[in-house]
């Protein structure tokens, strides 16, 4: 069983239900396993120990809420030996993890100058990205280091992006394995754990841009191999 950590506020989760039904189904399809969706405020090592998932997947999110809501998530990021992959906002959390110094390594990519020919976005209740470059849509992501998770994928992949913040420095014990023209730390891998982070959204694949699905299939194969080796 997979656990999918949903960064949706509890009030919305329990009033309207999970907003990640499609992602849950996609993870089940590529893994062949059931997937339990857990709100991030309720997630921690105690949940991992109770349900014993084969993998943990963490969603992205539009903004960082109250730090106390992330304590369990930060604990898992630092201590969990179960295979993990984190998308977008949770990828950024890897670089700001415990003590829950959540903002210290997560910054906006860059401001747009007045004459730059880039689309602008409007201010919303959750963010003011109106003066900043926002990666929104499908972008080329370049593999910069070989890894099993890229099996069958081209050196230049096309992945969905939806962010205007990024990690500004590489977290300890991680290496960069993919970059993009707008984000150097586009994908990272832990040096000793089965643990990946993507600034992009592989789970957001859509025709004709299906590289994200292949990456998730490769992750599922890595997870299966990990547990086969553990049993041996």
N, C-alpha and C positions, 0 to 999 in steps of 0.2 A: 504493500500500500504506500502511495505517495501522500505527503502532507503538503498542501498548497496554502501558504500564509498570505492572507488577503489583507492588504493595508486599506481597509474600508472602516470608517468610524463605526463603533458599536451601535450607536443609535440608528444609523442607516441600515446596518447589517440586520438587526433584529426587527426593524420596521418593514423594510423592503426586500429583505433576502440578500443573498450574496450577489455581487455585481460581476462575479467571475465564472459564471456558468459555462461559457464557451471555452475558457481557458482550462477549466476542470475537465471538460470533455476531450479537449485536445491532448492533455497530458495522459488521460486514460487511453486514448487511441494509440499514442506513440509508445507507451510503456506496457500496455496490456494489463495494467493493474488499476484498481480503484484508487480514487483520490479523495482525501478528506480535506475540506476547506475549513480553515481555522482563522478567526479574526486575530490580527496581530497583537492586540492587547491581552489576549488569553494564551498567547504562545510562549513557550519557554522549554527548558530542559525537562521539566516534569512531564510535559505533553509528549516529548520525544521518548522518554522512558516508558510512559504508559502505552503508547500506540505502536512503538517500535517500527517506524516507517522504513521502507527501503531507500527513500530519498526525500529531501525537503526542497521545495521550490518556493521562492518568495517573489511576490508581485512588485510592480512599481507603484508609485503613488504621487499625487500632485503637490504635496507639501508635508513638512515634518510637523507633527503635533507636539503634545506635551512630552518631554523627555521620559517621564516616569512610565509612559505607555510602551516604551521601547526596551525596557530593562530585560525582559525575557528574551526578546529577539536578539539583543546584543550578546546575551549569555550564550545563545545557540551559535551565533556567528563566531564566537571566540573558542567555544569548547566542543561543539558537536563533531563527532567522527562519522556521522551518517553522510553519504554523498549529498551535495547541495549545489544549487544554481540559483543565482539572484538576478532579477531583471531591473534595470533602470534605477529607480529610487533606492531599492534594497541593495543593488550593486554599490551605490554611493555610501550606504550605511557601513559597508565593509571597511571603508576608510575612516569612519568616524565612530567606530564601535565603542566598546565599554569605557567606562566612566560616563558613557553616553555623551561623549563630546561630539554630538551629532553634527554640528555645523563647522567644526574646525577645518575639515578637509574637503568640504562640499561647497563649491562656489559657482556663480553664474559663469557661463563660458566667456562671453565678451559683450561689450556694448556695440550697437550698430551706429556707425557715423551717419549724419543726416543725408549724405548723398549716396549711401550704399543701396544698390538695387536688390534689396531683400524684402520679402513680405514682413509686415509688422503684425503683432497680435495685440488684441485689446486687453486692458486691465480687467481682472476678474476678482471675485471675492476672496479667492485663495492665493492669488499671486499677481505681481505687477511685472510682467515680462515685456512690457510695451517698448522698452528702450534696448532690449537685448536680442541677440541672435537666438532663435528658437529652431531647433532641428525637428521638423514635423513632416513626416512622409517616409518614403523609402530611400535609403542612402547606401552608397557603396561602403563596405567595411572590408579592410584589407587584412588578411592573415599575415602576421609578422613573425610567427614562430609555429613550427609544425606541432600538431597535437592530434590525438585520436578523435577528438570532438569535431575535427574538420574533415573527417573521412568522407570522400565523395563530393566535397564542396570545392568550388573554384577558389583560387587565391583571392579574387575580388568578389565578395558576396554582396547580395542586396538584402538589407534588413530594415525593418520598420524602426523609426526613431520618433521619440516624442519627449524632448527634454530641452531645458535651457541651462541646467546646472551640470556639473561634472566633477569627478575627482581631480584634484589639482596635483596630487602626488601619489605614488604607488604605495599601497599598504604594505606593512612588513610581512615578509614570507610569501609574497605574491610576485608573479611575473606578468608582463604584458604579452598577450598572444594575438591581439588584433587591435588595429587603430583605424581611424577615419580622418578625412580631411578636416573635420571640425572638432574632433575629440581624440586626443592621443591615447587615453586610457579607455579604449572602447570595449576591451574584453580582457579579463585577468584570470589567472589560475594559481591556486595555492601550490607551493613547492612540494608539500608532502601529503596533503589531504586531497580527497576527491571533492573539490570545491571551486566553482567557477562564478564569475560575475560578468554580466553583460550590460553595458550602458544602453544598448539597443534592446528591442523587444522581439526576440525570436518567436515568441508565442503569438505575435501579431501578424503572422504570415497571411498572404492573400494572393490569389492569382493575378499576374503571372510570377510574383515574387515569392517563391516557395522555399528559399534557402533556410528560413527559420525552422520550418518543419523538419528538414533534414538534420539540422543541428540538434533539435530536441530528440530525434530518433537516435542520433549518435550518443547523446547524453544517457538515454535509456539503456543503450548497449553497454556503456561504461559502468552504469550502476549494476547491471546484471553480472558483468564480469567481476566487479568488486566483490559482490557477495559470494560468487562462486569461489573466488580466491580465499575469502575469509573462512568458508566451510572447509576448504582443503587444509 
